[in-house]
Amino acid sequence: MRDRGWVWAQFAVAAGLLALSLVGILGVAVFDAAELAFSFAGAIHAFAVFPGLVLSLVVNALIMRAHRELGLSLTEKWLLVAEFALIAWLLVLHFWSHSGDALGLAILTWPVVIILAIVIAIIAVVRNSARPAGTPPPIPPA
């Protein structure tokens, strides 16, 4: 039950990114209001980057819940902090009005966030598979 906050933080960040993505997608596709995507980089975020991050954050949180009795390793915590910091940077770029600069910086950031999310998932899966088997229940006396 330790480190439950890290798991819930991933769900909370995923919910925020999903909301921003839906605002951008609905703004462009339904209301024909491209300004709801905030910039060209924001449109790419809304249609591709944020949905991918939402999926990876939810999957990572579910994987990490599977080894909750072990708790999160220090490596997992540091990687999550780095991922949250990069997501915060993407949010700055999402709302940045200088579209050309934002797009260039976002293009540099997207692969790093994607690779980091994959690394976090791999570490969590490896920790789950390396978990020792549970002890068998005691045999009652005859």
Long-range contacts (C-beta under 8 A, 24 or more apart in sequence): 1-68, 1-69, 2-68, 2-71, 2-72, 3-64, 3-68, 3-71, 3-72, 3-77, 4-68, 6-64, 6-72, 6-76, 6-77, 6-80, 7-61, 7-64, 7-65, 7-68, 8-61, 9-80, 9-84, 10-57, 10-58, 10-60, 10-61, 10-64, 10-80, 11-57, 11-58, 11-61, 13-57, 13-84, 13-87, 14-53, 14-54, 14-57, 14-58, 14-61, 17-50, 17-53, 17-54, 17-57, 17-87, 18-50, 18-51, 18-54, 20-45, 20-46, 20-50, 20-91, 20-94, 21-45, 21-46, 21-47, 21-50, 21-51, 21-54, 24-50, 38-94, 38-95, 38-97, 39-94, 39-95, 39-96, 39-97, 39-98, 39-99, 39-102, 39-103, 40-99, 40-102, 40-103, 41-93, 41-94, 41-96, 41-99, 41-102, 41-103, 41-106, 42-94, 42-95, 42-102, 44-103, 44-106, 45-90, 45-93, 45-94, 45-106, 49-90, 49-106, 49-110, 49-113, 52-114, 53-87, 53-113, 53-117, 56-114, 56-117, 56-118, 56-121, 57-117, 59-121, 60-117, 60-120, 60-121, 60-124, 63-121, 63-124, 63-125, 63-128, 64-124, 66-124, 66-128, 67-124, 67-127, 67-128, 67-131, 70-127, 70-131, 73-123, 73-127, 75-123, 76-120, 76-123, 76-124, 76-127, 79-116, 79-119, 79-120, 79-123, 80-120, 82-116, 83-113, 83-116, 83-117, 83-120, 86-112, 86-113, 86-116, 87-113
